């Protein structure tokens, strides 16, 4: 349900996603993924974008969905991997790499936790024809793990470790995720933050002046976190 009690629209998205698929997404849609998803975060970005390592063969053809996460993975006796869950990490930390990553990888879907700024969406995602999907709340790693059918491949594991290596997953009904940014750069989080800010004065109306002003207590709207 959204803030007005209406049921959120649910969308199934097949990866690799087409521009037509992505054009149908709007902020607040609930998305489930089928197909192939890979993980890449700072370790992979440095490896490829700063050190010049080539992308794994066939990656771009198999997937255009980059998940910012760390898998809980264990190697089985037969050499395969069992992934019990995937923990999303905060995407804003990777903003500086996104323009080049879009160019090199052809990524069109970025998945993570907490989103990025509206400026990042407008300046980096929109020119690349990309959207951002966010995880829904905390503690969903095991739920997301149920959507992983198998580990298709893993790259740079010995060098980067489990959290930073590139994992390539085959997934089925992988989610739920929320659309934060669409192809036009509209952001669900930015929109909702703006609505909260518009009502902050009402929250503080009638309160006495801060008693601990000399210690930094303030009711200055310019210092609000949202």
C-alpha positions as CSV (number, residue, x, y, z in Angstrom):
1,X,0.0,0.0,0.0
2,X,1.1,3.6,-0.6
3,X,0.6,6.5,1.8
4,X,-3.0,6.9,0.6
5,X,-3.8,3.2,1.1
6,X,-3.8,2.3,-2.6
7,X,-2.2,-0.9,-3.7
8,X,1.2,-0.4,-5.3
9,X,1.5,-1.6,-8.9
10,X,3.5,-4.8,-9.3
11,X,5.7,-5.3,-12.4
12,X,7.6,-8.3,-13.6
13,X,10.8,-7.4,-15.4
14,X,13.0,-9.8,-17.5
15,X,16.7,-9.1,-17.6
16,X,18.3,-8.0,-19.8
17,X,15.7,-5.3,-19.7
18,X,14.7,-3.3,-22.9
19,X,14.1,0.4,-23.0
20,X,10.5,-0.3,-23.6
21,X,10.4,-2.4,-20.4
22,X,12.0,0.4,-18.4
23,X,9.8,3.1,-19.9
24,X,6.8,1.4,-18.2
25,X,8.3,1.8,-14.7
26,X,7.2,4.7,-12.4
27,X,8.5,5.6,-8.9
28,X,6.8,3.4,-6.4
29,X,6.2,0.4,-8.6
30,X,7.0,-3.0,-7.0
31,X,9.3,-5.0,-9.2
32,X,10.3,-8.6,-9.4
33,X,13.1,-9.7,-11.7
34,X,13.7,-12.8,-13.8
35,X,16.9,-13.6,-15.8
36,X,20.4,-12.8,-14.9
37,X,21.7,-10.2,-12.4
38,X,25.3,-9.5,-11.4
39,X,26.9,-7.9,-8.4
40,X,29.4,-5.0,-8.7
41,X,30.5,-2.5,-6.1
42,X,33.7,-0.6,-5.3
43,X,36.0,-3.6,-5.7
44,X,34.8,-4.4,-9.2
45,X,34.6,-0.7,-10.1
46,X,38.2,-0.1,-9.2
47,X,39.2,-3.3,-11.0
48,X,37.5,-2.4,-14.2
49,X,37.4,1.4,-14.3
50,X,40.7,2.2,-12.6
51,X,42.9,-0.8,-13.3
52,X,41.6,-1.4,-16.8
53,X,40.5,-5.1,-16.3
54,X,38.1,-6.2,-19.1
55,X,34.6,-7.2,-18.2
56,X,33.9,-10.9,-18.2
57,X,33.1,-12.3,-21.6
58,X,29.4,-12.3,-22.4
59,X,28.4,-10.3,-19.3
60,X,26.8,-7.4,-21.2
61,X,24.8,-9.8,-23.4
62,X,23.6,-11.8,-20.4
63,X,22.7,-9.0,-18.0
64,X,22.3,-5.2,-17.8
65,X,21.3,-5.3,-14.1
66,X,23.9,-4.4,-11.5
67,X,23.1,-5.2,-7.8
68,X,25.1,-3.4,-5.1
69,X,25.2,-6.2,-2.5
70,X,27.2,-8.8,-0.6
71,X,26.1,-12.5,-0.9
72,X,26.1,-14.9,1.9
73,X,27.7,-17.7,-0.1
74,X,29.3,-21.1,0.7
75,X,31.1,-23.4,-1.6
76,X,29.7,-26.9,-1.8
77,X,31.8,-30.1,-2.0
78,X,31.2,-30.3,-5.7
79,X,32.6,-26.8,-6.3
80,X,29.2,-25.1,-6.8
81,X,28.0,-22.3,-4.5
82,X,25.0,-22.1,-2.3
83,X,23.7,-18.5,-1.7
84,X,21.6,-18.2,1.4
85,X,20.9,-14.5,1.1
86,X,22.1,-11.2,-0.4
87,X,22.5,-8.1,1.7
88,X,22.1,-4.8,-0.2
89,X,24.6,-2.0,0.5
90,X,24.1,1.8,0.3
91,X,24.4,2.9,-3.4
92,X,25.2,6.6,-2.8
93,X,28.8,5.5,-2.0
94,X,29.3,4.5,-5.6
95,X,28.0,7.6,-7.3
96,X,31.4,8.7,-8.7
97,X,31.8,5.5,-10.6
98,X,28.4,5.4,-12.2
99,X,28.9,7.5,-15.4
100,X,31.9,5.4,-16.5
101,X,30.3,2.2,-15.4
102,X,27.2,2.9,-17.6
103,X,29.5,3.5,-20.6
104,X,31.7,0.4,-20.1
105,X,29.0,-2.1,-18.9
106,X,25.8,-1.0,-20.6
107,X,24.0,-1.3,-17.3
108,X,20.4,-0.1,-17.4
109,X,19.1,-1.3,-14.0
110,X,21.0,-0.5,-10.8
111,X,19.7,-2.1,-7.6
112,X,20.8,-1.3,-4.0
113,X,19.8,0.2,-0.7
114,X,18.7,3.7,0.0
115,X,19.0,5.1,-3.5
116,X,21.1,8.0,-4.8
117,X,20.5,11.7,-5.0
118,X,18.1,13.3,-7.4
119,X,21.1,15.0,-9.0
120,X,22.7,11.6,-9.6
121,X,19.6,10.3,-11.3
122,X,19.3,13.4,-13.6
123,X,23.0,13.7,-14.4
124,X,24.1,10.1,-14.6
125,X,21.1,7.8,-15.0
126,X,19.0,9.7,-17.4
127,X,21.7,10.1,-20.1
128,X,22.4,6.4,-19.7
129,X,18.7,5.4,-20.0
130,X,19.0,3.7,-16.6
131,X,16.7,3.3,-13.6
132,X,17.3,2.6,-9.9
133,X,15.5,-0.1,-7.8
134,X,15.8,-0.1,-4.0
135,X,15.4,-2.9,-1.6
136,X,12.3,-2.8,0.6
137,X,13.3,-2.1,4.2
138,X,16.0,-3.9,6.2
139,X,16.4,-7.6,6.9
140,X,15.3,-8.8,3.5
141,X,18.5,-10.6,2.5
142,X,17.1,-14.1,3.1
143,X,13.9,-13.2,1.3
144,X,15.9,-12.1,-1.7
145,X,18.0,-15.2,-1.5
146,X,15.0,-17.3,-2.3
147,X,14.9,-15.8,-5.8
148,X,18.4,-16.9,-6.7
149,X,18.2,-20.2,-8.7
150,X,21.9,-20.7,-9.1
151,X,25.3,-19.0,-9.3
152,X,26.1,-18.8,-13.0
153,X,29.6,-17.5,-12.4
154,X,31.9,-15.6,-10.0
155,X,34.8,-13.4,-11.0
156,X,37.8,-12.2,-9.0
157,X,36.8,-14.1,-5.9
158,X,40.3,-15.0,-4.7
159,X,41.5,-11.4,-5.3
160,X,38.5,-9.4,-4.0
161,X,36.8,-11.8,-1.6
162,X,33.2,-12.8,-1.3
163,X,31.7,-9.3,-0.6
164,X,33.6,-7.5,-3.4
165,X,33.8,-10.2,-6.1
166,X,31.4,-10.1,-9.1
167,X,28.7,-12.7,-8.7
168,X,26.5,-13.6,-11.6
169,X,23.1,-15.0,-10.5
170,X,20.3,-16.6,-12.4
171,X,17.1,-15.4,-10.7
172,X,13.4,-16.0,-10.7
173,X,10.9,-13.7,-9.1
174,X,13.8,-11.9,-7.5
175,X,12.5,-9.2,-5.2
176,X,10.5,-7.3,-4.1
177,X,12.2,-4.0,-5.1
178,X,10.8,-0.5,-5.3
179,X,11.4,1.8,-8.3
180,X,13.1,4.9,-6.9
181,X,14.1,6.6,-10.1
182,X,12.5,6.2,-13.6
183,X,13.9,7.1,-17.0
184,X,13.1,10.7,-16.6
185,X,15.0,11.0,-13.3
186,X,11.9,11.3,-11.1
187,X,12.8,10.0,-7.6
188,X,10.4,8.5,-5.1
189,X,12.6,9.3,-2.1
190,X,13.2,12.9,-3.3
191,X,9.5,13.4,-3.8
192,X,8.6,12.0,-0.4
193,X,11.4,13.9,1.3
194,X,10.0,17.1,-0.2
195,X,6.5,16.4,1.2
196,X,8.0,15.8,4.6
197,X,9.9,19.1,4.5
198,X,6.8,21.0,3.6
199,X,5.2,19.9,6.9
200,X,8.1,20.4,9.2
201,X,7.0,23.8,10.3
202,X,3.7,22.3,11.5
203,X,5.6,19.7,13.6
204,X,7.5,22.5,15.4
205,X,4.6,25.0,15.7
206,X,3.9,26.1,19.3
207,X,7.1,24.6,20.8
208,X,9.1,26.6,23.2
209,X,12.6,27.8,22.1
210,X,15.3,25.2,22.5
211,X,16.4,25.0,26.1
212,X,19.9,23.8,25.2
213,X,20.6,26.2,22.5
214,X,24.1,26.9,23.8
215,X,24.9,23.2,23.3
216,X,23.8,23.2,19.7
217,X,20.0,22.4,20.1
218,X,18.2,24.2,17.3
219,X,14.8,24.4,15.6
220,X,16.3,26.0,12.5
221,X,14.6,24.3,9.4
222,X,17.8,24.7,7.4
223,X,19.5,22.2,9.7
224,X,17.0,19.4,9.3
225,X,18.3,16.2,8.0
226,X,15.4,15.5,5.6
